Amino acid sequence: MMTAMMNPPTEADLVRRNNSEEQLMKIERQIAGNIRFYSKLPEAAISRRICELEGEWSVERWLGTNAYALAFSGVTLGLTVNRRWFALPILVTGFLFQHAIQGWCPPVPVLRKLGVRTRAEIDREKYALKILRGDFQAAASATDEKEEQAEKVLAAVNA
């Protein structure tokens, strides 16, 4: 008997699992509020917001950037000032490993309290706004062949 394979959790799934229900609800309210706000604005405003979302840094990007900067600083200081600074990159890479495995490390709660979202949360808002803007209206119609629908859908999501 063949069992269904489950997809492993994504980083976003792991980050969300390690957040309080209150924090998750705050982020969900923010996304819903943004979508409702922009639904009343002209297409140009929605397009500007989509551009902002494409540039928004996710939890993963913040963690990675800060970790690399701290690790590099620790190595540099370890080589030039005092060998004890080598403890910093060891600590930082340990945090990165913990984040990769568990979706949590000490900086994550701080970033989440500051309102930093996962890439999946950012993308949910972005694609909802694209739907409002009408990007997917021509994606598929009942008269299209499946292959033609697939091409239109690909064109819409790549827009």
C-alpha positions as CSV (number, residue, x, y, z in Angstrom):
1,M,0.0,0.0,0.0
2,M,1.4,3.4,-1.0
3,T,1.2,6.2,1.6
4,A,0.8,9.8,0.6
5,M,4.0,11.7,1.1
6,M,3.7,14.9,3.0
7,N,5.5,18.0,2.0
8,P,8.1,19.1,4.5
9,P,7.2,22.4,6.2
10,T,8.6,25.5,4.7
11,E,10.6,28.1,6.6
12,A,7.4,30.2,6.7
13,D,5.4,27.3,8.2
14,L,8.1,26.8,10.8
15,V,8.2,30.5,11.7
16,R,4.4,30.7,12.0
17,R,4.3,27.5,14.2
18,N,6.6,29.2,16.6
19,N,4.6,32.4,16.9
20,S,1.9,33.2,19.4
21,E,-1.7,33.1,18.2
22,E,-1.9,36.8,19.0
23,Q,1.1,37.7,16.8
24,L,-0.3,35.6,13.9
25,M,-3.7,37.3,14.2
26,K,-2.0,40.7,14.2
27,I,-0.2,39.9,10.9
28,E,-3.4,38.5,9.4
29,R,-5.4,41.6,10.4
30,Q,-2.6,43.7,8.8
31,I,-2.8,41.8,5.5
32,A,-6.6,42.0,5.5
33,G,-6.6,45.7,6.4
34,N,-4.1,46.4,3.6
35,I,-6.1,44.5,1.0
36,R,-9.4,46.3,2.1
37,F,-7.6,49.7,2.0
38,Y,-6.1,49.3,-1.4
39,S,-9.3,47.8,-2.8
40,K,-10.8,51.3,-2.6
41,L,-7.8,53.0,-4.4
42,P,-7.0,53.3,-8.1
43,E,-5.0,50.7,-10.0
44,A,-1.9,53.0,-9.9
45,A,-1.9,52.9,-6.0
46,I,-2.3,49.1,-6.0
47,S,0.6,48.8,-8.5
48,R,2.8,51.0,-6.2
49,R,1.9,48.8,-3.2
50,I,2.7,45.6,-5.2
51,C,6.1,47.2,-6.0
52,E,6.6,47.9,-2.2
53,L,5.7,44.3,-1.4
54,E,8.2,43.0,-3.9
55,G,10.9,45.0,-2.1
56,E,9.8,44.1,1.5
57,W,12.3,42.1,3.4
58,S,11.1,38.9,4.9
59,V,12.1,37.3,8.3
60,E,14.4,35.0,6.4
61,R,16.2,37.8,4.6
62,W,16.6,39.9,7.8
63,L,18.0,36.9,9.7
64,G,20.4,35.9,6.9
65,T,21.7,39.5,6.4
66,N,22.2,40.1,10.1
67,A,23.8,36.7,10.6
68,Y,26.3,37.2,7.8
69,A,27.2,40.6,9.0
70,L,27.7,39.4,12.6
71,A,29.6,36.4,11.5
72,F,31.9,38.4,9.2
73,S,32.4,41.0,12.0
74,G,33.3,38.2,14.5
75,V,35.8,36.7,12.1
76,T,37.4,40.1,11.4
77,L,37.6,41.0,15.0
78,G,38.9,37.5,15.9
79,L,41.7,38.0,13.4
80,T,42.5,41.5,14.3
81,V,41.6,42.2,17.9
82,N,41.1,39.2,20.1
83,R,40.5,35.5,19.4
84,R,37.6,35.5,21.7
85,W,35.6,37.3,19.0
86,F,35.5,33.9,17.1
87,A,32.7,32.9,19.5
88,L,30.4,35.4,17.7
89,P,30.3,33.6,14.3
90,I,30.0,30.2,16.2
91,L,27.0,31.5,18.0
92,V,25.4,33.1,15.0
93,T,25.8,30.0,12.8
94,G,24.3,28.0,15.6
95,F,21.3,30.3,15.5
96,L,21.0,30.0,11.7
97,F,21.1,26.2,12.0
98,Q,18.4,26.3,14.7
99,H,16.3,28.5,12.5
100,A,16.7,26.1,9.6
101,I,15.7,23.1,11.6
102,Q,13.0,24.6,13.9
103,G,12.0,27.8,12.3
104,W,12.9,29.6,15.5
105,C,16.0,31.3,17.0
106,P,16.3,34.2,19.4
107,P,16.0,37.0,16.9
108,V,12.8,35.7,15.3
109,P,10.4,36.9,18.1
110,V,12.0,40.3,18.0
111,L,11.6,40.6,14.2
112,R,8.0,39.4,14.4
113,K,7.1,41.9,17.1
114,L,8.6,44.6,14.8
115,G,6.1,43.4,12.1
116,V,8.5,41.5,9.9
117,R,6.6,39.0,7.9
118,T,7.5,35.7,6.1
119,R,7.8,35.7,2.3
120,A,4.6,33.7,2.1
121,E,2.7,36.3,4.2
122,I,4.1,39.1,1.9
123,D,3.2,37.1,-1.2
124,R,-0.4,36.5,0.0
125,E,-1.0,40.2,0.2
126,K,0.8,40.8,-3.2
127,Y,-1.3,38.2,-5.0
128,A,-4.5,39.3,-3.5
129,L,-3.7,42.8,-4.7
130,K,-2.9,41.4,-8.2
131,I,-6.3,39.8,-8.2
132,L,-7.9,43.1,-7.3
133,R,-5.9,44.8,-10.0
134,G,-7.3,42.3,-12.5
135,D,-4.1,40.6,-13.4
136,F,-5.7,37.1,-13.5
137,Q,-9.0,37.9,-15.3
138,A,-7.8,36.7,-18.6
139,A,-5.9,33.7,-17.1
140,A,-8.4,31.1,-18.0
141,S,-11.9,30.8,-19.5
142,A,-14.2,27.9,-20.0
143,T,-13.7,27.9,-23.7
144,D,-9.9,27.6,-23.6
145,E,-8.1,24.3,-24.0
146,K,-6.2,23.1,-20.9
147,E,-2.8,23.9,-22.5
148,E,-4.0,27.4,-23.5
149,Q,-5.3,27.9,-19.9
150,A,-1.9,26.8,-18.5
151,E,-0.1,29.3,-20.7
152,K,-2.4,32.1,-19.7
153,V,-2.0,31.3,-16.0
154,L,1.7,31.2,-16.3
155,A,1.7,34.6,-18.0
156,A,-0.5,36.0,-15.3
157,V,1.5,34.8,-12.4
158,N,4.7,35.9,-14.0
159,A,3.4,39.4,-14.6
